[in-house]
Amino acid sequence: MRLLQVLVPDERRSEALRVLDDEGLDYVRTSECSEEVDAELITLPVPTQAVDHVLTSLREAGIEDEFIVVSAIETARTPQIEELEERFVNGREEDDSIAKAEIRSKALNMTPGPVTYYAMTLLSAIVATAGLLLDSPAVVVGSMVIAPQISAALTGTVGLVLDDRRMFVDGVSAMVIGLLAAMLGAFAFAWLVRTGGVVPGTIDITAIEQVQNRISPGLLALVVGVCAGAAGAFGLATAIPVSLVGVMIAAALIPAAAAVGIGLAWGDVGVAIGAFVLVAINATSILLAGLVVFWYLGYRPDGWTRGNLRANITRDRLGTVAVMALISIVVLAGAGVVLGQHVVFESEVNDEVRSALDDDEYEELELVELETEFYDGGAISNETGVTVAVRRPADVPYPDLATTLEDRLEAETDHEVSVILEFIEGAAADG
């Protein structure tokens, strides 16, 4: 429920009251006088879903947005409030979205001060780094809970869809600088951990499962970013709480940023680049998905004319959209190339491994699991890892199988392949 307070000049009073009466709204009029203007302050309770509709109707009647206050209230009892609730909450005009002015304020109010924002970002990056090195999903999730990235992501998206350049630049710059700070913080912490002997410097970080999941961008990783951005937009634009959505957005960004720092600290450029590609893809996906959802929900820039594309194209709007489109094309095109390589490579690996195991000398083996991974996302090298789990008869050795698979996969895929072979004891299933 919302309480609207609208200052209406005397010369526009009759038009404003006609709109309110036509909409079946209950209101209170208070006379306001000053040296500059004579006006009335009209106060009325409305369902949250009706705010944008009422304000739009008042604008069409010539009431400017010079003095409008929208505040939250718990409940209201007026003669026609139940009819309004039936109309806008449960009835023919039901809509969960909130007013455009309110969504702008809501996004801005989510943004903490710079010190708090960057301090929480560094803390979340350090916790994520510890969780990755410990291979602890619980600790990694904890880092997502305290990460503040949702504020920057949604501020940038709202600024883009409402054509508020200052808001867009502030949000996107806060996201970019915050993620860079997270990477540097993760690098510093990981370097201290490594040089301090807390974690052996010779450890293979690509063998840590939590790190593996953040260094090879794939289709599922892209889905996470898209869903995070869409959920954030729905949460902000409706009455749904956005606190849990913040964890989703952080899940797409902070652990991958921490993996960049770990890769740099261990001097593994492949890991660092693979994780950085994932961060870039997810950040762009979050902004674009949020933009699509806001547009679907009906949010448009001020002065937008429906059905008139020429009137809506201005120099400022075109510049903002062009920059965002260029960044999106570059990042997502790169992601598409990487994903395409992954799909082709995985298909070739799957076919070749199955073909090798069909040889007579391996007829007693059964393929249980097959995983493939680009160590750097395929960005700068063709080095890949393939993990093959097979079931074999107890105590039957196959000493040459790993080498055979490596040779055949390298010949088939033109990639440098490292095969990890895992045996599961037990008779293979028949047929």
N, C-alpha and C positions, 0 to 999 in steps of 0.2 A: 504494500500500500504506500502511496506517495501523497504528499501535501504540496500543491502548487500555489505559489504566490506570484501574481502577475500584476505589474503596475500598468494601468491602462489610462492614457490621457483622456480628458473629458471629451474631446472631439471624436474619439474612437469608442466611447463607452457603449453607445447603442449597438454598434456592430459586434463588439465583444459579448455583450449580454445576449444578443440574438444567437450567437454561436453556442454559448453555454446552455441556453434554454433549448435549442434544437437538439443538442446532444443529451439532454436530460440530466444535466449536472446540477448538484446542489452547491451553492457558493455563498460566501459572506463578503459584503462590500464595506470597505473602510475608506473614508475620505482622507486624502493626503494632499496637503497644500505646501507649496514652497514659493520662493521668489521667482523661480524660473518656469514652473509648470503647475497646473492644477490637474490632479489625477485621482483615480481610485485604486486602492490595493485590493484586488479580488483574490480571495483565498478559497480553495476548493480541494477536497480529498478525491483521489481517483485511484483505481487499481494500477499497479505498476505497468501492466501491459497497455494501458490507455494513455500514458503520458505523451508519447510521440504523436498519437492521433490527435489529441487535444491541442497540443502546441502547433501542429501543422494546420489545423482548422483555424486557430487564432491568427497565424501568419497570413493565411489566405484572406482573412478579414481585414488585414492591414495593421495588425498589432505587431510591432517590432520587438525583437529580443533585447530590449534595452535594460529591462529589470525583470528577470524571472528567477525564482528560487524553487528548486526541487529538493524536498527533504523526505527522508524515510519516516514512516509512522507505523505503529504496531497495528492499529485498527481504527475504524471510523464508523460512527452510527449516524446516518443521515437518511432522510425519507426515501431517496432513490438509490442508495449505495448498493443494495442487494441486486437491483436490476442491472446496474453497471457491472457488478461482479459476474452476473450470469451472462452478460453480453461479451465482456472482454476476457474473462477467465475461463468460463465453461462453455460459452456459446459460439455464435457464428463468427465473431471477430477475435477468437482466442489466439493469442500470440505470446510466446515467452520472452520475446526480445524487449529490451529497454530502450529508452529514448536516446537519440544520437548525442544530445548534450550530456546526458548522464553517463554514457559509455566513455566519452572523452574524460570526464572527471574521474570516473572509476579507474580508468587506466592510469591516469596521472597520480591518483592517490595510492596506487599500488607501489609506486616507485620510491624506494628509500633514499636517504641522502647518499651522496657519493662515498663518504667514509664507510657507512654501513654496508652499502652495496658491494664495494670492492673488498672489504674485510671479510664479509660472508662468502664471497666468491673464492678468495684465497683459502679460507678455512675448509670450504667444501672440496676444493681441489686437493688439499693436503690429505683430507680424510679419504677421498677417492683413490689417491695414490697409494696410501697405506692399504686400502681394501684390495686394490689390484695386486700389489706385491704379496699380500697375505693370501690371495686367491679366495677372498671371503665375500660372497654375494651380500651378506648382511651389512658389512661395513660399507660396501659400495652404495647400497640403498640408503644408508644413513647419510652419506654425502649428498645424495639427491634431495633429501628432506630439507637441508639447510641452505641449499643453493637458491639464490634470488633471481635466476635468469628469466623467470616468467614475466617479471615486470618490464624488463627491457624488450623482450620479444613482443609482448602485447602492445606496449607503447608504440613501437615501431610499426606494427601492423595497423593499429588504429590510425596512426598518423598518415599512413599510406592510403587507406581506404577513405579517410575523410579529407584528404588533400591538405593536411596540416604539416607543412614542410618542417617546421621547427620540431614538432613532436616526432616526426619520422626520423629526422637526423639524430635527435637526442636518443631515441630508442635503439636505432641500429648501431650508433657509435658506442653506446653503453654495452650492447651485446658484444660487439667486436673487441673493444678494449677489455671487457671483462673476461672474455675467453682467452685473449692473449695473456692477461694477468694470470689466469688459471694455469695456462701452459707453463709460464715462467715459474710460478709458485710450485707447480708439480715437479718441474726440472730441478729447482733448488733443493726441494725436500728429498727427491729421489737421489740426487747427487750426494747429499749429506748422508743418507742411509747407506749408499753404496761405499763411499769412502770411509765411513765410520765403521764398516764391517758388520753392520746390523743385518745386512743381506749379502751373501757372497757375491763378489764382483763378477765371478765367472758364471753365474746362474744364467740359464737360457731363458730370457724373458718371453720368448715366443712359445715356450712350453707351458706357460702359466695360462690356464683356461680363461680367466677373467681378462687377461691382456689380449689373448687370441681373439676374443669376441669384439675387440675394439680396433683392430688393425686391418680388417679386410672388409671394406664396404661392399655390401650386397643388397639384394632386393629387399630383404626383410629389414635391414637397417634403414633403408629409404622409407619403408612403410611406417617405422617407428616415428621418424621425423614428421611425416605427413599427418599421422594421427595425433601427434602431440600438438602440432599447430592448430589443427581443426578442433580438438578438444578445448584448447585454450580459448579460441574464439567463441565457441559455444558457451563456455563457462562465463566469460566476461560479458557476453551479450544477453545473457539470460539470468534468471535468478539462481542458477546453479552455483554453489561455492567453487572458487577457483583454487583453493588450497591444495587439493589432491592433484589438480591438473598441473600445478607447478612442479610436482615430483616427476610427472611424465615428461615435461619439457626438459628438466634437468637430466633425466635419464638419457635423453638423446644427445646431450652436450658435454656434461661434466666428466663422466668416466672416460670418454674419448679424448677430451682435452688433457686429462691426467695421463693417458697412455702416450700422448705426444711428449710430455715431460719425461716420462720413464724412458722412452726411446732415445731422447737426446742425452739423458744422464748415462745410459749404457753405451752410447755411441752407435746405436743401431739406427741408421738413417731410414732404413726400410720401414721399421715400426713407426717411427715418428711421422713419416710422410703418409703411410696408410691411415694412421689415426687422424692426422690433420685433414685428409680428404674426407673422412667420415664426419668430422666436425663441420666442415664447410658444407657438405651435402645436407646434413640435418638442420643447420642453421637456416639455410636457404629454403628448405622444405617447410620449416615451421612458419616462416614469414609468408610464403606463397599459399600454403594451406589455410592459414588464418585469413588472408586476404579473400580467398575464394569463399570461405564460410561467411564472413562479414557481408560480402557482396550478395550472397544467396539470401541472407537475412534481411536484405533491403537497405543496408547502410550505404549512403552516397555522400560525396562532398557537398558543402554548402553551395547553393545555386545550381545544383544539378538539374537538368531538364530531361525528363524521360522521353525516349524516342527521338532525340535530336542530337546525333553524334557530333555534328559540326559545331553546334553551340557549346558543347561540353569540352571541346578540345581547346585548351588555352596553353600559352607558352609555359607557364609554371607547371601545370599538370603534366604536360607532355614531357618536360624535362625530368620530373620525378619518376614518371612511369618508364621513360627510356633508360634511366640509370638502373632501376630495379630490373627491368627486362634484360638488359645487357648482362648484369651480374648473374641473373637466374639462368640465362642461356649458357653462359660460360661454365657455371658450376654444374648444372644439370646435364649439359652435353657431355662434360667430362665424366660425370657419374654414369651416363648412359653407355659411354665407351667402356668404362671399367666393368659395369654390370654385364654388357654384352660379351666381353672377354671371359668373365666368370662363367656365364652360361655355356658358352662354347667349350671352354676348358673342362668344366665339370662333366659335360656330356661325353667328351672324348676320353676322359679318365675313366668314367664309369664303363664305357664300352670296352676299353682296352683291358681293364682289370678283369672284367668278366670273361673276356676272350682268353686271357692268360690262364685263368683258373679252369677253363674248359679243356685245357690240354690233358692228355692221358695221365701224365705224371702227377697232376694235382687233382685227380678225380675224387679223392677222399676229402678234399677241403670244401668248406661251405662259407661263402661270403656272408658275414654278419653285419658289418658296418663299413661305410666308406665316407671319409671326410676330406675335402680339399680346401686349401687356403693359400691365398697370395700373401706373402710376408709383408709386402708394402702396398697392398691393394692393386698391384699391377702398374703402379705409377711410374717407376723408374727401372724396374728390373723384371725379368721373367722367372725369378726364383720362386718356386712354389713348394708347398708341403702337402703330402698325401698320406693320410692315416688309413691303413687297411686292417680291419679286424676279421679274422677267419677262424672257423671252428675246425679242429683237426683231431684225429684219433690220438689218444693218450700216448705220450712219449715217442711220437713219430716226428723226427726232425725234418725241417725243410730249410737247410742252411743257405741255399742259393735263391730263395723265392724273392727276398727283398731286392737283391741286385737285378734279378730278371725283370721285376716290375719296373724298377727305375729305368733300365735300358729301354724297355718297350714304351714306357710313357714319354721319355725324352725324345725318342724317335717319332712317336705319333704326334706329340703336341708342340715340338720345337721349344720346350721350356726346360729350364734346369730344375729337376724334380728331386726332392728328398722324400724317400718313402719310410714311414714308420710302420712296422709290421707288428701286430698284436695277435697272439695265439690264444684261443679259448679251447681248453681241453674238453673233449667229448666227441662222440661219433657224429658225423654229419648226417643230416636228415636224408631219408631216401627220396628219390625222385625229384 
